Amino acid sequence: MEQIEKQEKRIMLTGDRPTGKLHIGHYVGSLRRRVELQEAGGFDEMYVMIADTQALTDNAGNPQKVRDNVIEVALDYLSVGLDPEKTTIFVQSHVPQLFELTCYYLDLVTLSRLERNPTVKNELAQREFGESIPAGFLCYPVSQASDITAFGANIVPVGEDQAPMIEQCNEIVHKFNSLYGETLVPAKIMLPENDACKRLPGTDGKAKMSKSLGNCIYLSDDAKTVSKKVMTMFTDPTHLRIEDPGHTENNPVFIYLSAFVKDEHFQKFLPQYHNFEELKAHYERGGLGDVTVKRFLADVLNDTLEPIRQRRKHFEANIPEVYRILEEGSIKAAQKANETVMKVRRALGVNYFENKKLIEKQSKAYKKKLADEEKMNAYLAKQKKAN
Ligand code: TRP
């Protein structure tokens, strides 16, 4: 009975590596949705993790980068509206139970399976490890399976690139359960809903926003910086004069708009249009200039980011409070993870110290052995005397 109830609980877990501050691509791709899910209240438990240990798997030589970005990501989380009262925000390194699980799971995974993981393969291609791949990096899908299963998370909202991670996690779940009995809960991926939201291109039109390409708009950028970045954005290269028909597809300005704009933004900033469809139609038939569209986009972005900036300001003035939130979240997360660790230890039979039956059985066996030895000794002594 208890088992069934537990299975039906809706538990969400997701996280980010703290290797940089978060940008508007993260916002539309994941953060916005997390806050919506939090506010909708459809989950029994929600966890958001700052994956510092995972970030170290390819930053072992630069722990300061990871350390500095833990607070950046925490500020980003709190400023978009993740609420520690509703969502447990925690730091991976401070939940040691995860690493115990990882050690058990590592025995259920082959090296070749890890090497075939498409996400790992992809990331290896982007890094220059050569022959020196850190073992921790190659194995991070296993540690990610621990992150998920430790909380019994059955819903994991992540980008498409993480699908192979969830798949490998579930392989571990099934292997564990089939070897040791039903213990772990399989997870389902929850992908972003809207195509435009899956991945925002960079401001330069490159496929991805990336810090190293300098084509990101950060959640922490002020209004002026955002406007400046938008005005330099790549648009439709065939749209040379205002009268020319323009393309809205593959046009980063329109992709950003599709991810952010609401009808009310038109009333507020561009009342000559009622909605996005009208604006797009005008651009496509010609007669609408890039500058007008860019100014509108800057207004839309700043309107969206303003409440985020206000909350950030509050937390920036209270940094010790932010660390306290992370500490309390980590303590809470560790308690939850500990329940899973105890179940896993029981399933594996390594729960020596709480296992009264085991202690009794071993104790009895050894008592018998001692008694037998004593008997034998007494017999031998008697024999010796007799001789
Ligand atoms: N791998 C994820 C990323 O790079 C971060 C992450 C770590 C994660 N553990 C997780 C995401 C568990 C979801 C669930 O963004």
Residues whose N, C-alpha, C, O or C-beta is under 5 A from the ligand:
A	BS01	LIG	L13 T14 G15 D16 R17 A51 Q54 Q144 D147 V158
